[in-house]
Every structure is written in C-alpha cells, then in structure tokens.
Amino acid sequence: MNKIPSVNLADFLSDDKNRKQKFIDEIGHAYENIGFVALKGHFLEDTLVTDLYDEIKNFFDLPVATKEKYEIPEIGGQRGYVSFGKESAKGKKEGDLKEFWHFGQYVEDDAERAKQYPENVVVEELPKFNEVGKQTFKMLEKTAKYVLRSLALHLGLEETYFDKYIKNGNSILRPIHYPPIQTEPKGAERAAAHGDINLITLLMGAQGKGLQVQNHKGDWIDAMAAPDELMINVGDMLSRHSNNKLKSTIHRVTNPPKEMWGTSRYSIPFFMHPISEMKLDVLENCIDEENPKQFEDITAGEFLDQRLLELGLKK
C-alpha cells in the first residue's frame, strides 16, 4: 500500500448492514496492511476543533517560566506540561524537537479507579483551556469506541468486546507544539521514528506535510489527512493482542525544508489506552499454524510501565 485509505464512520453507524460491513472490511484491510486510516464522520465539531487550536496556541505562547509551573516530573509526564526535548523515541538519545501537554481521563462512577490516575492540571491563566480540552477528550474517546467496535467484529469478537476495557481507561490527549527550528538539528527530528504504545491513536492536525508512515517494504509514505479527517493508527497493545494481525506501524514527523524552519507545527494525538488490568494476551482466534503466538502474556499496565521507562519518561 502506497497511500493511506480513507473511511467514513457514518458507514459503520448506519442502519444499513452492507454499509456497516463495508466499513469493517475496509478498516480491517487497512490495519492488516499498513496500520493507518484517515477517518471522516467522527464526533468532533468544527467549532470545537477551532477552539482547541486557539487554546493550545495560547498555552504554548505563554512564557517558558509560566509553562514550567505546570511541569510535574514526579508523575512521569502523565499530566500537565512536558518541556522541549524531554521525550525521545525508543533507542534514540536525541530528544524530539517538541513540547506538549497531557489531558488525562475524567473518571466517572469509579472512585477507586480515580485514585489510580494523577489529577488533570488546571491552567490558571487560560480559563477556557481545560474545558475545551475535556470536551475534545470526550469526543475523541467516543469516536475511538466505535472504531474499536468495528475492529472487534473484524477480529471475530463480540462487537462491544473492548467497551469494558476502555471505559475510564488510561487514555491521554496530547496537544503538541513543534516550535520553529533555530539551528541545524544534530540528529534530532520533530518526532523520531516510533510505534505507539496504546490500542489506537486518533490524530488531529495531520493536514500539512511532515507525518510519514513506513509501509511493509520499508518505504516512507506521506500521511496527510483532509481537514475533516482524523488519522487513526494501531498501537503496540492492539498489535500484540491480535498477534500482529493488526499492524502497529512505525511513523515519524520529519523536519520541514529549511525555508520552513521559521514555522510552528501543531498536532493533537489522542492515545486510547485501556484500564491497566486488561490482559493483552494474544487472542486465541488470532493463532493458527501459520501464525503461532508471537508475544508473552502481559497486562496493559505492565506493558505501559515498560515503555515509559524506555522512553525516559519514567525513572
């Protein structure tokens, strides 16, 4: 595959069985072959998208000293601000050329679960910032739920198989700012080649060139969404759970050409994580003679901890 397929969630949500099946087949084929799709028909309204971009630009424009008030090292960057260059891709010593913010889960009806997660950090200088972030989190979580329902059916599971694992899951909304590049980067990229940790990632802001996906031949393909599309990819947890039937694809954000160094880039991924006790053991119906079990049994929480240590976000 040399281009990212586009699908429309309205097909899956329709009462027409044929349209629903068409969506399941298209997204299943895409995730088995390249691991990415561009999705129309999601639950984000244009006004919410505009408001979120306005608010995150306002935040990243704040003085460095103000932003650093919201950096909380002891929670491994799980909430609040993570300053420029702090995160690096697995196996890479250079930090990525980015700063970012984390909104986390808004736990409902589960006091014990709420204790497991750090609280969201409130930006005092920007009254709308937190509310817009929360609304976006909810709408992306809702979109992700239906994408996972389609994948459950594709994998031969009951449609709502993932629902109980993602309710109050450890998901993260991460607005990212890639600042203008001041000097020749020494081996650093805006985001070095990596795979995502989680079940699926929903990405806002893949409209301009920069995001690239590696296909199975090792070629890098530009991944550009239309303004009304989200780019959605499989993460390592889902790849593992499906015995690599659904592919977690290596991707990166390249540095722009020199004449564009003076520009910022913003992107906003939503990392859909399950609750920590979800078993990521390989599904029985994804194992056969041609595809023996490839991964050891592990829970989502154990796997996340392993990866945060590798990324340098957890000590």
Secondary structure, DSSP 8 states (H G I E B T S, - for coil): --S--EEEHHHHHSS-HHHHHHHHHHHHHHHHHTSEEEEES-S--HHHHHHHHHHHHHHHTS-HHHHHTT--GGGTTSSEEE-TT----TT--S--S-EEEEEE----S-HHHHHHS------TT-TTHHHHHHHHHHHHHHHHHHHHHHHHHHTTS-TTTTHHHHTT---EE--EEE----S--SS--SEEEE--SSSEEEEE---STTEEEE-TTS-EEE----TT-EEEEE-HHHHHHTTTSS----EEE----GGGTT--EEEEEEEE---TT-B----GGG--SSS---S---BHHHHHHHHHHHHTS--
